[in-house]
């Protein structure tokens, strides 16, 4: 019988069953994160639909609401990493879930009362985005304290795979709920899912070790932030992954911020069918999680990363040629290819980060990377809205989906190109 209060361990070099069967605490974390991913996917579809169909917002206003979700990464992304390294991560995750639960419940309540406005959508997007900064930063740093190093690859694959599957169901469910009961009611799902996540995280028995004492003098926080940035900037692998992530996220968010408007207004797709298309196209995300470990074992993690990111993102421009009828399959195929490549690449990079970086600095390193990776997303949302307004939705969609595969050149000219396997040594930190 395993001791669930400690990180999972192998016995005699073998594992007695998969993580979900033998590790109670990981099972709870997996269930909570899956529920959270479901709610987040509903938000990504329904929030723009509320703005477009209920409040009749234009393309640029929808992009502003999308941008508000990611602006907190630019404002507090760096200090959040230093703060998370100073305290236990689990309470941070619990507080983030509670905040999101209350905020998402406010939207259907305001709609029923006749008070809903684009200003409220903007505020909810901004505050839930702030909560997401803290949850993500704490979550990335918490997982290595829960799992032994040899279990982290399996844990990452299972978490990313379930996130992708939950995202698919959430997109389809959100579109269906919006079609049947009204778009604002689609956000009721978020209240329940964040509550489920809160309960699951609260029931985890493992207690992470107390953080190492840190200097509390004036300027200490700034020094910790600077240390995280220096570690990312000075390491060729972290630097390359961060630059690629920022560039790819800029373009991804730019076209995704106008995708619902493009399909709804330009192609003439109903809200329910948008959900169905997102669900089918998103199967690529699940496929990426299913095949990544076997592919990385066969080709090596470095070569597999290049295959998934550089090879599959080439199909992104198919989405710009979407048309009614059979032409909808082009959007499905393009989004499936992008989903496969992005999810598989994220799993490889997440495992690399957790092995490569020391635990006491993982929050700062993760936040420094995320500051650029996620900080590029509000800029991308604004870019998508501005471009769609200036040259039209379809030309903007085509230009942005052509830029996405070009962003992978950053990986091609990085040290990854010469490596069969990504290195596993720990960074040396002060």
C-alpha positions as CSV (number, residue, x, y, z in Angstrom):
1,X,0.0,0.0,0.0
2,X,1.4,3.4,-1.0
3,X,1.6,6.3,1.3
4,X,-0.4,9.1,-0.4
5,X,1.0,11.7,1.9
6,X,4.4,11.4,0.1
7,X,5.3,11.8,-3.6
8,X,4.6,8.5,-5.5
9,X,7.5,6.1,-5.8
10,X,8.5,3.1,-7.9
11,X,9.3,-0.2,-6.2
12,X,12.1,-2.2,-7.5
13,X,12.2,-0.1,-10.7
14,X,8.6,-1.0,-11.7
15,X,5.3,0.7,-11.1
16,X,2.4,-1.1,-9.5
17,X,-0.3,0.2,-11.8
18,X,-1.0,3.6,-13.3
19,X,-1.1,6.8,-11.4
20,X,-4.8,7.2,-11.4
21,X,-5.3,3.8,-9.8
22,X,-2.5,3.8,-7.2
23,X,-2.2,7.5,-6.2
24,X,-5.2,8.9,-4.3
25,X,-3.9,12.5,-4.2
26,X,-3.0,12.6,-7.9
27,X,-6.5,11.2,-8.7
28,X,-8.0,14.1,-6.8
29,X,-5.8,16.7,-8.5
30,X,-6.6,15.1,-11.9
31,X,-10.3,15.2,-11.3
32,X,-10.2,18.8,-10.1
33,X,-8.1,20.0,-13.0
34,X,-10.3,18.2,-15.5
35,X,-13.4,19.9,-14.1
36,X,-11.5,23.2,-14.2
37,X,-10.5,22.7,-17.8
38,X,-14.1,21.9,-18.7
39,X,-15.3,25.2,-17.2
40,X,-12.5,27.2,-18.9
41,X,-13.4,25.8,-22.3
42,X,-17.0,26.8,-21.8
43,X,-15.8,30.3,-21.0
44,X,-13.7,30.5,-24.1
45,X,-16.7,29.7,-26.3
46,X,-19.6,31.2,-24.4
47,X,-18.1,34.5,-23.2
48,X,-17.5,35.8,-26.8
49,X,-21.0,34.5,-27.7
50,X,-22.6,36.4,-24.9
51,X,-20.9,39.6,-26.1
52,X,-21.8,39.0,-29.8
53,X,-25.3,37.6,-29.6
54,X,-26.7,39.1,-26.4
55,X,-24.9,42.4,-26.2
56,X,-24.3,42.9,-29.9
57,X,-20.6,43.7,-29.4
58,X,-18.5,44.4,-32.5
59,X,-15.3,42.5,-33.4
60,X,-12.9,44.8,-31.6
61,X,-14.9,44.8,-28.4
62,X,-15.0,41.0,-28.4
63,X,-11.2,41.0,-28.8
64,X,-10.9,43.4,-25.8
65,X,-12.9,41.0,-23.6
66,X,-10.6,38.2,-24.7
67,X,-7.6,40.4,-24.0
68,X,-8.8,41.2,-20.5
69,X,-8.5,37.5,-19.6
70,X,-4.7,37.6,-20.3
71,X,-3.8,41.1,-19.3
72,X,-3.1,40.0,-15.6
73,X,-0.1,38.0,-16.9
74,X,1.5,41.3,-18.0
75,X,0.7,43.1,-14.7
76,X,1.2,40.5,-12.0
77,X,2.7,37.5,-13.7
78,X,6.3,38.1,-12.5
79,X,5.5,39.0,-8.8
80,X,3.1,36.1,-8.7
81,X,5.9,33.6,-9.3
82,X,8.0,35.1,-6.5
83,X,5.0,35.2,-4.1
84,X,4.1,31.5,-4.9
85,X,7.7,30.4,-4.1
86,X,7.4,32.0,-0.6
87,X,4.2,30.1,0.5
88,X,2.5,26.8,0.2
89,X,0.9,26.4,-3.2
90,X,-2.3,24.4,-2.4
91,X,-4.0,27.3,-0.5
92,X,-3.3,29.6,-3.5
93,X,-5.1,27.1,-5.8
94,X,-8.1,26.9,-3.4
95,X,-8.5,30.7,-3.3
96,X,-8.3,31.0,-7.1
97,X,-11.0,28.4,-7.5
98,X,-13.3,30.1,-5.0
99,X,-12.9,33.5,-6.7
100,X,-13.6,32.1,-10.2
101,X,-16.7,30.3,-8.9
102,X,-18.3,33.5,-7.6
103,X,-17.4,35.6,-10.6
104,X,-18.7,33.3,-13.2
105,X,-22.0,32.9,-11.3
106,X,-22.5,36.7,-11.5
107,X,-23.0,36.7,-15.3
108,X,-26.2,34.6,-15.5
109,X,-27.5,36.3,-12.4
110,X,-27.0,39.7,-14.0
111,X,-28.5,38.5,-17.2
112,X,-31.7,37.3,-15.4
113,X,-31.9,40.6,-13.6
114,X,-31.4,42.6,-16.9
115,X,-28.2,44.2,-15.7
116,X,-25.7,42.4,-17.9
117,X,-23.2,44.7,-19.7
118,X,-20.0,44.5,-21.6
119,X,-18.3,46.3,-18.7
120,X,-19.3,43.4,-16.4
121,X,-17.9,40.9,-18.9
122,X,-14.7,42.8,-19.0
123,X,-14.4,42.9,-15.2
124,X,-15.1,39.2,-14.9
125,X,-12.6,38.4,-17.6
126,X,-10.0,40.5,-15.9
127,X,-10.5,39.1,-12.4
128,X,-10.8,35.5,-13.4
129,X,-7.7,36.0,-15.4
130,X,-5.9,37.3,-12.3
131,X,-7.1,34.2,-10.4
132,X,-5.8,32.0,-13.2
133,X,-2.3,33.6,-13.0
134,X,-2.0,32.5,-9.4
135,X,-3.6,29.1,-9.9
136,X,-1.4,28.2,-12.9
137,X,1.8,29.4,-11.2
138,X,1.0,27.5,-8.0
139,X,-0.2,24.4,-9.9
140,X,3.0,24.0,-12.0
141,X,5.2,24.3,-8.8
142,X,2.9,22.0,-6.8
143,X,2.9,19.0,-9.0
144,X,6.6,18.0,-8.5
145,X,6.0,18.0,-4.7
146,X,3.1,15.5,-5.2
147,X,4.8,13.2,-7.7
148,X,8.2,11.5,-7.7
149,X,10.4,12.5,-10.7
150,X,9.9,9.1,-12.4
151,X,6.1,9.6,-12.3
152,X,6.0,13.2,-13.6
153,X,6.0,12.3,-17.3
154,X,3.0,10.0,-16.8
155,X,1.3,12.7,-14.6
156,X,1.9,15.5,-17.2
157,X,0.5,13.3,-20.0
158,X,-2.6,12.3,-18.0
159,X,-3.3,15.9,-16.9
160,X,-2.8,17.4,-20.4
161,X,-4.8,14.6,-22.0
162,X,-7.7,15.0,-19.6
163,X,-7.5,18.8,-20.0
164,X,-7.9,18.4,-23.8
165,X,-10.7,15.9,-23.5
166,X,-12.5,18.1,-21.0
167,X,-12.0,21.1,-23.3
168,X,-13.6,19.2,-26.1
169,X,-16.7,18.3,-24.0
170,X,-16.8,21.8,-22.7
171,X,-16.8,23.4,-26.1
172,X,-19.6,21.1,-27.3
173,X,-21.6,21.4,-24.1
174,X,-21.2,25.2,-24.1
175,X,-22.4,25.5,-27.6
176,X,-25.4,23.2,-26.9
177,X,-26.4,24.9,-23.7
178,X,-26.1,28.3,-25.5
179,X,-28.3,27.0,-28.3
180,X,-31.0,25.5,-26.0
181,X,-31.1,27.7,-23.0
182,X,-29.4,31.0,-23.9
183,X,-25.7,31.9,-24.1
184,X,-25.5,33.5,-20.6
185,X,-26.7,30.3,-19.0
186,X,-23.8,28.5,-20.5
187,X,-21.6,30.1,-17.9
188,X,-23.5,28.3,-15.1
189,X,-21.3,25.3,-15.9
190,X,-18.3,27.3,-14.8
191,X,-19.7,27.8,-11.3
192,X,-20.1,24.1,-10.8
193,X,-16.8,23.1,-12.3
194,X,-14.7,25.5,-10.3
195,X,-16.6,24.3,-7.2
196,X,-15.7,20.7,-8.1
197,X,-12.0,21.7,-8.5
198,X,-12.1,23.4,-5.1
199,X,-13.5,20.4,-3.3
200,X,-11.0,18.0,-5.0
201,X,-7.9,20.1,-4.2
202,X,-9.2,20.6,-0.6
203,X,-9.4,16.8,-0.1
204,X,-5.8,16.1,-1.1
205,X,-4.0,14.6,1.9
206,X,-0.4,15.4,0.8
207,X,1.0,18.4,2.6
208,X,3.9,20.0,0.7
209,X,7.0,20.9,2.7
210,X,7.2,24.5,3.9
211,X,9.0,26.8,1.5
212,X,12.6,27.7,2.2
213,X,13.0,31.0,4.2
214,X,13.5,34.0,2.0
215,X,14.7,37.5,2.6
216,X,11.9,39.9,3.6
217,X,13.9,43.1,3.4
218,X,13.0,45.9,1.1
219,X,13.8,45.0,-2.5
220,X,13.8,41.2,-1.9
221,X,10.8,40.6,-4.1
222,X,12.4,42.5,-7.0
223,X,15.6,40.5,-6.6
224,X,13.7,37.3,-6.7
225,X,11.8,38.4,-9.8
226,X,15.1,39.4,-11.4
227,X,16.7,36.1,-10.5
228,X,13.8,34.2,-12.3
229,X,14.2,36.4,-15.4
230,X,18.0,35.9,-15.5
231,X,17.6,32.1,-15.2
232,X,15.3,32.1,-18.2
233,X,17.3,34.6,-20.3
234,X,20.7,33.0,-19.6
235,X,19.7,29.4,-20.4
236,X,19.5,28.5,-24.1
237,X,16.7,26.0,-23.7
238,X,14.5,28.1,-21.5
239,X,15.1,31.1,-23.6
240,X,14.2,29.4,-26.8
241,X,11.1,27.8,-25.4
242,X,9.9,31.1,-23.9
243,X,10.5,33.1,-27.1
244,X,8.7,30.4,-29.2
245,X,5.8,30.2,-26.7
246,X,5.4,34.0,-26.7
247,X,5.4,34.2,-30.5
248,X,3.1,31.2,-31.0
249,X,0.7,32.4,-28.3
250,X,0.5,35.9,-29.8
251,X,-0.6,34.4,-33.2
252,X,-2.8,31.7,-31.7
253,X,-4.7,34.2,-29.5
254,X,-5.0,36.6,-32.4
255,X,-6.9,34.3,-34.6
256,X,-8.7,32.5,-31.8
257,X,-10.0,35.9,-30.6
258,X,-11.9,36.4,-33.8
259,X,-12.7,32.8,-34.6
260,X,-16.2,32.8,-33.1
261,X,-17.0,36.1,-34.9
262,X,-15.5,34.7,-38.1
263,X,-17.6,31.5,-38.0
264,X,-20.8,33.3,-36.7
265,X,-20.8,36.3,-39.0
266,X,-18.6,35.5,-42.0
267,X,-19.4,31.8,-42.5
268,X,-22.9,31.8,-41.0
269,X,-22.4,29.0,-38.5
270,X,-24.9,28.7,-35.6
271,X,-23.7,28.8,-32.0
272,X,-24.5,25.1,-31.6
273,X,-22.6,24.1,-34.7
274,X,-19.6,26.2,-33.6
275,X,-19.5,24.0,-30.4
276,X,-19.8,20.8,-32.5
277,X,-17.0,21.9,-34.8
278,X,-14.8,22.9,-31.9
279,X,-15.4,19.5,-30.2
280,X,-14.6,17.5,-33.4
281,X,-11.6,19.6,-34.3
282,X,-10.3,19.5,-30.7
283,X,-10.0,15.7,-30.8
284,X,-6.5,16.5,-32.1
285,X,-5.7,17.7,-28.6
286,X,-6.6,14.3,-27.1
287,X,-4.7,12.6,-29.9
288,X,-1.6,14.7,-29.0
289,X,-1.8,13.6,-25.4
290,X,-2.3,9.9,-26.3
291,X,0.7,9.6,-28.7
292,X,3.2,12.0,-27.2
293,X,4.9,9.6,-24.8
294,X,5.3,6.8,-27.3
295,X,6.6,9.2,-30.0
296,X,9.0,10.8,-27.6
297,X,10.3,7.3,-26.5
298,X,10.8,6.3,-30.1
299,X,12.3,9.5,-31.5
300,X,13.6,11.2,-28.5
301,X,12.0,14.1,-26.7
302,X,13.9,16.8,-28.7
303,X,13.0,15.3,-32.1
304,X,9.4,14.6,-31.1
305,X,9.0,18.2,-30.0
306,X,10.2,19.5,-33.5
307,X,7.9,17.0,-35.2
308,X,4.8,18.0,-33.3
309,X,5.4,21.7,-33.3
310,X,6.9,22.3,-36.8
311,X,5.1,19.6,-38.7
312,X,1.5,19.9,-37.6
313,X,1.2,23.6,-37.3
314,X,1.7,23.8,-41.1
315,X,-2.0,22.8,-41.4
316,X,-3.3,25.9,-39.6
317,X,-4.1,28.0,-42.7
318,X,-6.7,25.4,-43.7
319,X,-9.1,27.1,-41.2
320,X,-9.1,30.4,-43.2
321,X,-10.7,28.7,-46.2
322,X,-13.7,27.5,-44.2
323,X,-17.0,27.7,-46.1
324,X,-20.6,26.5,-45.5
325,X,-21.4,22.8,-46.0
326,X,-18.5,20.5,-46.6
327,X,-16.1,23.4,-46.3
328,X,-16.6,23.3,-42.6
329,X,-14.3,20.3,-42.5
330,X,-11.3,22.5,-43.4
331,X,-11.7,24.3,-40.0
332,X,-12.0,21.0,-38.2
333,X,-8.9,19.6,-39.9
334,X,-6.8,22.7,-39.3
335,X,-7.8,23.0,-35.7
336,X,-7.3,19.3,-35.1
337,X,-3.7,19.5,-36.5
338,X,-2.9,22.6,-34.4
339,X,-4.4,21.0,-31.3
340,X,-2.3,17.8,-31.7
341,X,0.9,19.7,-32.1
342,X,0.4,22.3,-29.4
343,X,-0.8,19.8,-26.7
344,X,2.0,17.2,-27.4
345,X,4.6,20.0,-27.5
346,X,3.3,21.4,-24.2
347,X,3.5,18.0,-22.5
348,X,7.1,17.5,-23.6
349,X,8.0,21.0,-22.4
350,X,6.2,20.7,-19.1
351,X,8.1,17.5,-18.3
352,X,11.4,19.1,-19.3
353,X,10.8,22.1,-17.1
354,X,9.9,20.0,-14.0
355,X,13.1,17.9,-14.4
356,X,15.4,20.7,-15.4
357,X,14.6,23.3,-12.8
358,X,15.1,23.1,-9.0
359,X,11.9,22.9,-7.0
360,X,12.7,26.0,-4.8
361,X,12.9,28.2,-8.0
362,X,10.3,26.6,-10.1
363,X,7.6,29.1,-9.3
364,X,9.8,32.0,-10.4
365,X,11.1,30.3,-13.5
366,X,7.6,29.2,-14.5
367,X,6.2,32.7,-13.9
368,X,9.0,34.3,-15.8
369,X,8.3,32.1,-18.8
370,X,4.6,32.5,-18.4
371,X,5.0,36.3,-18.2
372,X,6.1,36.3,-21.8
373,X,4.1,33.3,-23.0
374,X,0.8,34.4,-21.6
375,X,1.6,38.1,-21.6
376,X,1.7,38.0,-25.4
377,X,-1.9,36.8,-25.4
378,X,-3.7,40.0,-24.7
379,X,-1.6,41.7,-27.3
380,X,-2.6,38.9,-29.7
381,X,-6.3,39.3,-28.9
382,X,-6.0,43.1,-29.7
383,X,-4.0,42.3,-32.8
384,X,-6.7,39.9,-34.0
385,X,-9.5,42.4,-33.4
386,X,-7.6,45.3,-35.0
387,X,-6.7,43.2,-38.0
388,X,-10.2,41.8,-38.4
389,X,-11.6,45.3,-38.3
390,X,-9.1,46.8,-40.7
391,X,-8.9,44.2,-43.5
392,X,-11.9,41.9,-42.8
393,X,-12.3,38.7,-40.9
394,X,-11.3,36.2,-43.5
395,X,-8.1,38.0,-44.7
396,X,-7.1,38.5,-41.1
397,X,-7.7,34.9,-40.3
398,X,-5.6,33.8,-43.3
399,X,-2.7,36.1,-42.5
400,X,-2.6,35.0,-38.8
401,X,-2.8,31.3,-39.6
402,X,0.1,31.6,-42.0
403,X,2.2,33.3,-39.3
404,X,1.7,30.4,-36.9
405,X,3.9,27.8,-38.6
406,X,6.6,30.5,-39.2
407,X,6.9,30.9,-35.4
408,X,8.3,27.4,-35.2
409,X,11.5,28.6,-36.9
410,X,12.6,29.8,-33.4
411,X,12.7,26.1,-32.3
412,X,14.5,25.1,-35.5
413,X,17.3,27.5,-34.9
414,X,17.6,26.7,-31.1
415,X,19.7,24.0,-29.4
416,X,16.8,21.6,-29.7
417,X,17.6,20.9,-33.3
418,X,20.8,19.2,-32.4
419,X,19.4,17.1,-29.5
420,X,17.7,13.7,-29.7
421,X,16.8,14.0,-26.0
422,X,16.3,17.2,-24.1
423,X,18.7,17.5,-21.2
424,X,17.6,16.7,-17.6
425,X,20.2,18.5,-15.6
426,X,19.1,20.9,-12.9
427,X,19.8,24.6,-13.3
428,X,22.3,26.1,-10.9
429,X,20.7,28.9,-8.9
430,X,22.0,31.3,-6.4
